[in-house]
Amino acid sequence: MKTALGHLKVLDLTRVLAGPWATQNLADMGAEVIKVERPSAGDDTRGWGPPFMKDAEGRDTANAAYYLSTNRGKKSITVDLASEEGQQIIRELVRDADVVVENYKVGTLARYGLAYEDLRPLNPRLVYCSITGFGQDGPYASLPGYDFVFQGMGGLMSITGHADGEPGGGPIKSGVAISDLLTGMYATTAILAALEHRHVSGEGQYIDMALLDCIVAINGYQAMNYFMSGKIPQRMGNTHPNMVPYQVFRCKEGEVIVAVGNDSQYAAFCEVIGRSDLAVDPRFVTVGLRNINRDALIPQLAETMLTRTMTEWVREMEAANVPCGPINNMQQVFEDPQVQHRQMKLSLPHSVGGEIPSLANPIRFSATPIRYKHAAPTLGEHTNEVLGARLGMSEDRIAALKARGIV
């Protein structure tokens, strides 16, 4: 099957989430991704359970769901990067690689002779992407960091959560490691851009990705609101700083999200809920006026929304093309007919036997569809295959390296 990136070879020296998320994207698009892990230990997230994947007999394996979520379609080899022989194996693999992705602390791979400047002479076409918490330079460059830290430092938690003074008010982190996932997506984009530049110029390049940079960047319109007004954005719970009504409303039974983005949608919403008077009220006729006069509008809407159930409101608003929706738990998400139609849940074969569930990649290509080769590999599953086929090592040589803990 033709794929978008089936011609590319990627050497994945990453672990945990941001780096593996980027390389999983490349694997989904067809690239051969070789994940290099520590002998005996592997990626930290293999042990981040329960839950763990079960074998054919129903017993827990050493593969946590967390690890499985971000390493599908890859080949796993084990190499001790701290050893000279392990470093030489990486150099040999780099010679015909297109991309290297790593997320070690700043300077670590340079000590091993595996930094971009060390590998570039071996392969001038190499695209080398480093992912760190704070980037390769600056006063914090040497510091460690995790997603939670960056959500706070980057401003996201200052605008996420109920307003101070409200019940449950205060900073709240995202329900997923958004700094990691976002950096993985930015890294994927950057790698593909560098490959396109190489297509034109014949030259590879170095990419410096930082979690802090990425989380700051997605402040987007909130940062621009601050730049333009000088006012520091505050937590507003489920409301929006620029659009009204754009929030959760409690219903007679359940809750509903209403996301009105323009004046025509607002007029349709008012018609649906039987408050056409609010559509022509001069205080509320435009987006800007509704924002200024939200304190006068929202209580009236909230009172009206309590008269019907969530199901009733959603049915009527959808019929009128008013953006809205329920608040689903994870079970309800994958029971939703649209999610099922889009086949967002997969079943992938695993080498320990049977199949395991997985999330689909949301990209839909017309000519080069996403390819799901297999679930995340077991630790070192492909060491013999890669060292033998790519580097021409004999079985005896590989066995000797294993005996000494090099692979």
C-alpha positions as CSV (number, residue, x, y, z in Angstrom):
1,M,0.0,0.0,0.0
2,K,1.4,3.4,-1.0
3,T,2.1,5.7,2.0
4,A,3.1,9.3,2.4
5,L,6.4,8.6,4.2
6,G,7.2,5.0,3.2
7,H,10.5,6.1,1.8
8,L,11.8,7.5,5.1
9,K,13.9,5.9,7.8
10,V,13.6,7.4,11.3
11,L,15.9,6.7,14.3
12,D,13.9,7.3,17.4
13,L,16.0,8.1,20.5
14,T,13.1,9.4,22.6
15,R,11.1,8.2,25.5
16,V,8.0,9.1,27.6
17,L,5.6,11.2,25.4
18,A,6.6,14.3,23.4
19,G,9.2,12.6,21.3
20,P,7.4,9.3,20.9
21,W,4.2,11.1,19.9
22,A,6.1,12.8,17.0
23,T,7.7,9.6,15.8
24,Q,4.4,7.7,16.1
25,N,2.9,10.3,13.7
26,L,5.7,9.5,11.3
27,A,5.2,5.8,11.6
28,D,1.5,6.2,11.0
29,M,2.3,7.9,7.8
30,G,4.4,5.0,6.7
31,A,8.0,5.8,7.8
32,E,10.2,3.0,9.2
33,V,10.7,4.1,12.8
34,I,13.4,2.3,14.8
35,K,12.9,3.0,18.5
36,V,16.2,2.7,20.5
37,E,15.6,1.7,24.1
38,R,17.8,0.9,27.1
39,P,18.7,-2.8,27.5
40,S,16.6,-4.5,30.2
41,A,14.7,-1.3,31.1
42,G,13.3,0.3,28.0
43,D,11.2,3.4,27.8
44,D,10.1,4.6,31.3
45,T,6.4,4.5,30.3
46,R,6.5,0.7,29.8
47,G,6.1,0.5,33.5
48,W,3.5,3.4,33.9
49,G,0.6,1.2,34.8
50,P,-1.8,-0.3,35.6
51,P,-3.4,-0.9,33.3
52,F,-1.0,-3.2,31.5
53,M,-1.6,-5.2,28.3
54,K,-2.4,-8.8,29.0
55,D,-1.0,-11.8,27.2
56,A,-3.0,-14.6,25.7
57,E,-3.5,-16.2,29.1
58,G,-4.8,-13.0,30.6
59,R,-1.7,-12.2,32.6
60,D,-0.2,-8.7,32.8
61,T,2.7,-8.0,30.6
62,A,5.5,-5.4,31.0
63,N,3.7,-3.1,28.5
64,A,1.6,-0.3,30.1
65,A,-1.3,1.2,28.2
66,Y,0.5,4.5,28.4
67,Y,3.4,3.1,26.4
68,L,1.1,1.4,23.9
69,S,-0.6,4.8,23.3
70,T,2.4,6.4,21.7
71,N,4.6,3.7,20.1
72,R,2.5,1.8,17.6
73,G,4.0,0.9,14.3
74,K,7.7,1.1,15.5
75,K,10.5,-1.4,15.7
76,S,12.2,-1.7,19.1
77,I,15.9,-2.3,19.5
78,T,18.0,-2.1,22.7
79,V,21.3,-0.3,22.7
80,D,23.5,1.0,25.5
81,L,24.3,4.5,24.4
82,A,26.8,4.9,27.2
83,S,29.1,2.3,25.7
84,E,31.5,2.9,22.8
85,E,30.1,-0.1,20.9
86,G,26.6,1.1,21.4
87,Q,27.5,4.6,20.1
88,Q,29.1,3.0,17.1
89,I,25.9,1.1,16.3
90,I,23.9,4.4,16.4
91,R,26.5,6.0,14.0
92,E,26.1,3.1,11.6
93,L,22.3,3.4,11.7
94,V,22.5,7.1,11.1
95,R,24.4,6.7,7.8
96,D,21.3,5.9,5.8
97,A,18.7,7.4,8.2
98,D,16.6,10.4,7.1
99,V,15.6,11.6,10.6
100,V,16.9,11.4,14.1
101,V,14.6,12.4,17.0
102,E,16.0,12.6,20.6
103,N,14.9,14.1,23.9
104,Y,17.9,13.7,26.2
105,K,19.0,16.5,28.5
106,V,21.0,19.2,26.8
107,G,24.5,18.0,26.2
108,T,24.0,14.3,27.0
109,L,24.3,13.0,23.4
110,A,27.2,15.3,22.8
111,R,29.1,13.5,25.5
112,Y,28.4,10.3,23.7
113,G,29.5,11.7,20.3
114,L,26.0,11.5,19.0
115,A,25.0,15.2,18.8
116,Y,24.0,16.7,15.5
117,E,27.4,18.1,14.8
118,D,28.9,14.7,15.4
119,L,26.5,12.9,13.0
120,R,26.2,15.5,10.3
121,P,29.6,14.6,8.7
122,L,28.3,11.0,8.4
123,N,25.1,12.1,6.7
124,P,24.8,15.7,5.6
125,R,21.1,15.1,4.5
126,L,20.1,14.1,8.1
127,V,17.2,16.0,9.8
128,Y,18.0,15.9,13.5
129,C,15.3,17.0,16.0
130,S,16.0,17.6,19.7
131,I,13.1,17.9,22.1
132,T,13.8,19.3,25.6
133,G,11.9,21.1,28.3
134,F,13.4,24.5,27.8
135,G,15.4,24.4,24.6
136,Q,19.1,24.2,23.8
137,D,20.0,27.6,25.2
138,G,18.9,30.2,27.8
139,P,19.1,30.3,31.6
140,Y,16.9,27.2,32.1
141,A,18.4,25.0,29.4
142,S,20.0,22.5,31.7
143,L,16.9,22.1,34.0
144,P,14.6,19.1,33.8
145,G,10.9,19.6,33.4
146,Y,7.6,17.8,33.0
147,D,4.4,18.6,31.3
148,F,2.6,19.8,34.5
149,V,5.4,22.3,35.2
150,F,5.1,23.8,31.7
151,Q,1.3,24.1,31.9
152,G,2.0,26.4,34.9
153,M,5.0,28.2,33.6
154,G,3.6,28.8,30.1
155,G,0.4,30.5,31.4
156,L,-2.1,27.8,30.5
157,M,-3.1,27.2,34.1
158,S,-3.7,30.9,34.7
159,I,-6.5,30.7,32.2
160,T,-7.8,27.2,32.9
161,G,-10.2,26.5,35.8
162,H,-13.1,28.2,37.5
163,A,-12.5,31.9,38.4
164,D,-10.9,32.7,41.8
165,G,-13.7,33.2,44.3
166,E,-16.1,30.7,42.7
167,P,-16.6,27.2,44.2
168,G,-13.8,25.1,43.0
169,G,-11.9,28.1,41.8
170,G,-8.2,28.1,41.1
171,P,-5.7,26.8,38.6
172,I,-6.4,23.4,36.9
173,K,-4.2,21.5,34.6
174,S,-5.4,19.9,31.4
175,G,-6.7,16.3,31.6
176,V,-4.0,15.1,29.2
177,A,-0.3,16.0,29.1
178,I,-1.0,18.8,26.6
179,S,2.6,20.3,26.6
180,D,4.0,16.9,25.6
181,L,1.4,16.2,23.0
182,L,1.5,19.7,21.5
183,T,5.3,19.6,21.3
184,G,5.1,16.2,19.6
185,M,2.7,17.7,17.0
186,Y,4.9,20.8,16.4
187,A,7.9,18.5,16.1
188,T,6.2,16.4,13.5
189,T,5.4,19.6,11.5
190,A,9.0,20.8,11.8
191,I,10.5,17.5,10.7
192,L,8.2,17.4,7.6
193,A,9.1,21.0,6.8
194,A,12.9,20.2,7.1
195,L,12.5,17.2,4.9
196,E,10.7,19.4,2.3
197,H,13.6,21.9,2.5
198,R,16.0,19.0,2.0
199,H,14.1,17.9,-1.1
200,V,14.8,21.3,-2.6
201,S,18.3,22.0,-1.2
202,G,19.7,18.5,-0.6
203,E,20.7,19.5,2.9
204,G,19.5,18.4,6.3
205,Q,19.3,20.6,9.3
206,Y,18.9,20.8,13.1
207,I,15.6,21.4,14.9
208,D,15.5,22.7,18.5
209,M,12.0,22.0,20.1
210,A,11.1,23.1,23.6
211,L,8.0,22.2,25.6
212,L,7.9,25.7,27.2
213,D,8.1,27.4,23.8
214,C,5.2,25.3,22.5
215,I,2.9,25.8,25.5
216,V,3.6,29.6,25.3
217,A,2.8,29.6,21.6
218,I,-0.7,28.1,22.0
219,N,-1.8,30.9,24.2
220,G,-2.8,32.4,20.9
221,Y,-5.6,34.8,21.1
222,Q,-5.3,35.0,24.9
223,A,-1.8,36.3,24.5
224,M,-2.9,38.7,21.8
225,N,-5.7,40.0,24.0
226,Y,-3.1,40.7,26.6
227,F,-0.7,42.4,24.1
228,M,-3.5,44.6,22.8
229,S,-5.3,45.5,26.0
230,G,-2.6,45.3,28.7
231,K,-5.1,43.3,30.8
232,I,-3.9,40.0,32.1
233,P,-6.4,37.2,31.1
234,Q,-8.1,35.4,34.0
235,R,-9.6,32.0,34.5
236,M,-13.2,32.0,33.3
237,G,-14.3,28.4,33.9
238,N,-16.2,27.2,30.9
239,T,-16.9,30.7,29.4
240,H,-15.0,32.4,26.6
241,P,-13.2,35.8,26.8
242,N,-14.5,36.9,23.4
243,M,-17.7,35.0,22.5
244,V,-21.1,34.9,24.3
245,P,-22.8,32.5,24.8
246,Y,-19.9,30.1,24.6
247,Q,-20.2,27.9,27.7
248,V,-21.8,25.1,29.6
249,F,-25.4,25.4,30.6
250,R,-27.1,23.3,33.2
251,C,-30.4,21.8,31.9
252,K,-33.4,20.2,33.5
253,E,-31.5,17.0,33.2
254,G,-27.8,17.0,32.3
255,E,-25.6,19.8,31.0
256,V,-25.0,21.1,27.4
257,I,-22.2,23.0,25.7
258,V,-23.4,25.9,23.6
259,A,-20.8,27.4,21.3
260,V,-22.2,30.4,19.5
261,G,-19.6,31.9,17.3
262,N,-21.4,34.6,15.3
263,D,-24.6,36.8,15.2
264,S,-26.6,34.5,12.9
265,Q,-26.0,31.5,15.2
266,Y,-27.0,33.7,18.2
267,A,-30.3,34.6,16.5
268,A,-31.0,30.9,15.7
269,F,-30.1,29.9,19.3
270,C,-32.5,32.5,20.7
271,E,-35.3,31.2,18.4
272,V,-34.7,27.6,19.5
273,I,-35.0,28.5,23.2
274,G,-38.0,30.7,22.7
275,R,-36.3,33.9,23.6
276,S,-36.4,35.8,20.3
277,D,-36.6,39.0,22.3
278,L,-32.9,38.5,23.3
279,A,-31.9,38.3,19.6
280,V,-33.2,41.9,18.9
281,D,-32.3,43.4,22.3
282,P,-29.8,46.3,21.4
283,R,-27.5,45.2,24.2
284,F,-26.9,41.8,22.6
285,V,-27.2,42.1,18.8
286,T,-23.4,41.8,18.0
287,V,-20.6,39.7,19.3
288,G,-18.9,42.7,20.8
289,L,-22.0,43.9,22.6
290,R,-22.8,40.5,24.0
291,N,-19.3,40.3,25.4
292,I,-19.6,43.7,27.0
293,N,-23.1,42.9,28.4
294,R,-22.5,39.2,29.3
295,D,-23.5,39.8,32.9
296,A,-27.0,40.9,31.8
297,L,-27.4,38.2,29.2
298,I,-26.1,35.0,30.7
299,P,-28.5,34.8,33.7
300,Q,-31.5,35.0,31.4
301,L,-30.2,32.3,29.2
302,A,-29.3,30.1,32.1
303,E,-32.8,30.3,33.5
304,T,-34.3,29.3,30.2
305,M,-31.9,26.4,29.7
306,L,-33.2,24.8,32.9
307,T,-36.6,24.3,31.4
308,R,-35.6,21.4,29.1
309,T,-33.3,18.4,29.2
310,M,-29.9,18.2,27.6
311,T,-31.1,15.7,25.1
312,E,-34.0,17.9,24.1
313,W,-31.9,21.0,23.7
314,V,-29.2,19.2,21.7
315,R,-31.8,17.7,19.3
316,E,-33.4,21.1,18.7
317,M,-30.2,23.1,18.4
318,E,-28.6,20.6,16.0
319,A,-31.7,20.9,13.8
320,A,-31.2,24.7,13.8
321,N,-27.4,24.4,13.1
322,V,-26.5,25.9,16.5
323,P,-23.1,24.5,17.6
324,C,-23.7,22.5,20.7
325,G,-23.0,19.1,22.3
326,P,-23.1,16.9,25.4
327,I,-20.2,16.4,27.8
328,N,-19.3,12.8,27.2
329,N,-17.2,10.5,29.4
330,M,-14.7,8.2,27.7
331,Q,-17.2,5.4,27.3
332,Q,-19.8,7.7,25.7
333,V,-17.2,9.1,23.4
334,F,-16.6,5.7,21.8
335,E,-20.3,4.9,21.7
336,D,-21.0,8.1,19.7
337,P,-22.2,7.2,16.2
338,Q,-20.1,9.8,14.6
339,V,-16.9,8.6,16.4
340,Q,-17.8,5.1,15.4
341,H,-18.4,6.0,11.8
342,R,-15.0,7.7,11.7
343,Q,-13.4,4.5,13.1
344,M,-11.4,6.3,15.8
345,K,-11.0,3.1,17.8
346,L,-8.7,0.4,16.2
347,S,-7.8,-3.2,16.9
348,L,-4.1,-3.9,16.2
349,P,-2.2,-7.2,16.2
350,H,0.5,-7.6,18.9
351,S,3.5,-9.9,18.9
352,V,2.5,-11.5,22.3
353,G,-0.6,-12.8,20.6
354,G,-4.1,-11.5,19.9
355,E,-5.1,-7.9,19.3
356,I,-5.2,-4.8,21.4
357,P,-7.3,-1.6,21.1
358,S,-5.7,1.6,19.9
359,L,-6.7,5.1,18.9
360,A,-6.7,6.0,15.3
361,N,-4.7,8.8,13.8
362,P,-7.1,11.6,12.8
363,I,-5.3,12.4,9.5
364,R,-7.3,11.3,6.4
365,F,-5.3,11.1,3.2
366,S,-7.0,10.4,-0.2
367,A,-4.0,8.8,-1.9
368,T,-1.7,7.7,0.8
369,P,-3.8,6.4,3.7
370,I,-2.5,6.1,7.2
371,R,-1.0,2.6,7.8
372,Y,-1.4,0.7,11.0
373,K,1.3,-2.0,10.8
374,H,1.1,-3.3,14.4
375,A,0.8,-2.4,18.0
376,A,3.7,-1.0,20.0
377,P,6.6,-3.5,20.1
378,T,7.9,-5.5,23.0
379,L,11.3,-4.4,24.4
380,G,14.1,-5.2,21.9
381,E,11.7,-7.1,19.7
382,H,13.5,-6.1,16.5
383,T,17.1,-5.9,17.7
384,N,18.2,-9.0,15.7
385,E,16.3,-8.0,12.6
386,V,17.6,-4.4,12.5
387,L,21.2,-5.2,13.4
388,G,21.3,-8.1,10.9
389,A,19.5,-6.6,8.0
390,R,20.6,-3.0,8.3
391,L,24.2,-3.4,9.6
392,G,25.0,-6.9,8.4
393,M,25.8,-8.3,11.8
394,S,26.0,-12.1,12.2
395,E,23.9,-13.9,14.8
396,D,27.0,-14.7,16.7
397,R,28.1,-11.0,16.8
398,I,24.6,-10.0,18.0
399,A,24.6,-12.8,20.7
400,A,28.0,-11.6,21.9
401,L,26.8,-8.0,22.2
402,K,23.7,-9.2,24.1
403,A,25.9,-11.2,26.5
404,R,27.8,-8.0,27.4
405,G,24.7,-5.9,27.8
406,I,25.5,-3.6,24.8
407,V,22.2,-4.5,23.1
